[in-house]
Amino acid sequence: MTGLPAIAWIPFLEPIRGIGNAWWLLSIPLIVGISIAYKSIRAGSVERFWGQVAWFSLRVMLIMIALTIGLYVLVRIVLPALPV
C-alpha cells in the first residue's frame, strides 16, 4: 500500500506519513468538526453556540480517553489474568 498515489490514500487505514506515532491527534479536528455540525442543528441560541461546541468536544475527547484506558486495562491486565 505504500506505492499508492495520493488519490488512493485511505486516512484511517494508512495514516499520513511524517506524523509518525502522533496520527491519533487527527481525531481532535474531526471531533471539533462533528461538534460544530451537531451543535449547529441542536443549539437553542447563537449566543451559547461556541461554548456548547467546546463543552461537547471536551466531553467526547474525555469519553474517548476513558474508553482507551478501559480497553488497555481489559487487554493488558484482566484478560491475561483469566484462567485458560
VEXTI-829688 format. One record per residue: x, y, z of N, C-alpha, C, CB in turn. Coordinates in steps of 0.02 Angstrom, whole numbers, plus 50000, padded with zeros to 5 digits. Last residue first. Glycine has a CB too. Example, Ala and Ser with C-alpha at 12.3 -4.5 7.8 and 13.67 -1.06 7.14 Angstrom:
REM VEXTI-829688
506424988850354506844994750357506455000250394507044997050286
506604971650390506154977550390506604983550390505654977650452
This chain:
REM VEXTI-829688
496484899151584496374896551516495954890551517497004895151482
495964912551691496214905651681496034903151612495944900951735
496464929451668495944924351666496244917451657495444925851609
497484938351652497394935451719496864930051720497204940851768
497384943551523497934938851539497854935351607498594942551537
496174951651544496184945651502496774941051515496184947651429
496644962051634496094957551650496134951051609495434960951638
497804968451573497794966151642497264960751654497664972051690
497704971651436498364970451465498354967451535498744976951468
496324972951407496754968751365497414966951400496904972251299
495814981251511495494974851494495984970251457494874976051452
496654992351505496624988351566496334981451551496214991951621
496324996751375497014994951391497024990451453497435001351403
494974999751389495164994251346495884992051359495084996351273
495095010651480494715004651498494894998651455493985005951491
495825019851404496105017251467495755010751487496045022451523
494885021951301495565019551286495885016451348496005025151259
493805027151371493735020751336494415017751320493325021751272
494385039251415494155034251464494075027351431493495036451496
494595045451291495175043951334494985038551385495425050251370
493265046851249493725042751209494345040851250493935046451146
492795055451349492505048751343492965044251303491815049151309
493565066751319493645063351383493355056351382493325067451439
493055069951191493755068151199493875064551265494195074451195
491715072751224491865067251178492595065051185491725069351105
491895084051308491585077851333491745071851289490835078651338
492475093151218492845090951277492565084451305492825096351332
491405094951128492045092251105492455089551163492445097651068
490455100651215490315094351182490955091051158489835095451123
491125112651249490935107851301490805100951271490315110251340
491255118851123491845117251162491685111951215492125123651196
489895120151088490345116251045490965114251085490555120450982
489445128551189489175121851184489605117351140488465122151155
490185139951158490275136651223490015129551222489925140651277
489675142951033490375140851038490525137651106490825146751027
488265145951068488465140751020489185138351031488395143450949
487615155351142487965150051179488255144651133487485146751228
487055163651045487485166451096487905161151131487075170351147
486155156550970486815157850940487305160450993486745162950883
485205143351047485345150351033486055151151006485235154751096
485095129451044484495133551052484605140751034484245133051122
485835117350936485905122950983485275127150984486515127350964
485715107450837485385106450902485405112450949485685100650935
486445111550724485755109150716485385109350783485745102150687
487645115050775487305119850731486585117950719487685120550665
488035103650843487765109150882487445114550839488305112150924
488485095750734487945093450777487615099250814488215088350827
489515103550678488955101550637488355099450680489155095750591
490375104850789490095110750757489475108950716490625114250713
490675091250812490335095150863490015101450834490815097050919
491375088050696490745084650709490335088450761490865077450732
492485096550718492055097350659491375094050668492385094450598
493015091050835492785097950835492315099150775493385102950832
493365078150790492875078950844492595086050844493195077450911
494335081650693493745077850674493195078650726493925070450665
495335087950767494925091950720494305088250696495345093850661
495645075750846495425082050877495055086450827496025085850905
496135065450769495455064750794495195071350824495425059250846
497455067950744496985069850692496255069050714497105065750629
498145061850843497975068950853497505071550799498615073150854
498505049550798497885049950835497675057150850497945046050901
499775050850746499205050850700498545051650736499205044450659
500995050650808500515055650831499915056050784500855062550835
501955042450757501525039750809501015044650835501935037250866
501985050450601502265045250644501765042550694502865047950681
501875060450510501565061550575501835056350625500795061050570
502485055250399502785061150431502485062650499502715067050386
501035050350310501745049450325502025055850355502145047450261
499425047850376499875052250339500595050850360499705059650351
498855030550388498935037450412499455041350371499135037550485
497875020150319498565021950305498665029250325498735020850230
496585019150370496975013050360497715014350349496705009150302
496085031850376496075027950437496475021450430495365026350456
496305037450241496555040550303496595035950363496135046350320
496945031650100496395029850145496595032050215496225022050141
497325037549940497505037550011496895036250053497825044250031
497235038549804497015032249834497175031849908497335026449797
497805050449771497085049849760496805043549793496935049749685
499165048649788498795052349838498045051649831498985059649836
499575031449739499565038749731499115042049783499325040649660
500445018649829499835021349801499875028849791499235019549845
501485011949889501615014949824500995018049792501895009849779
501065005850006501475011750012501585015249945502135010050042
500404994050000500005000050000500425006350000499545000050059
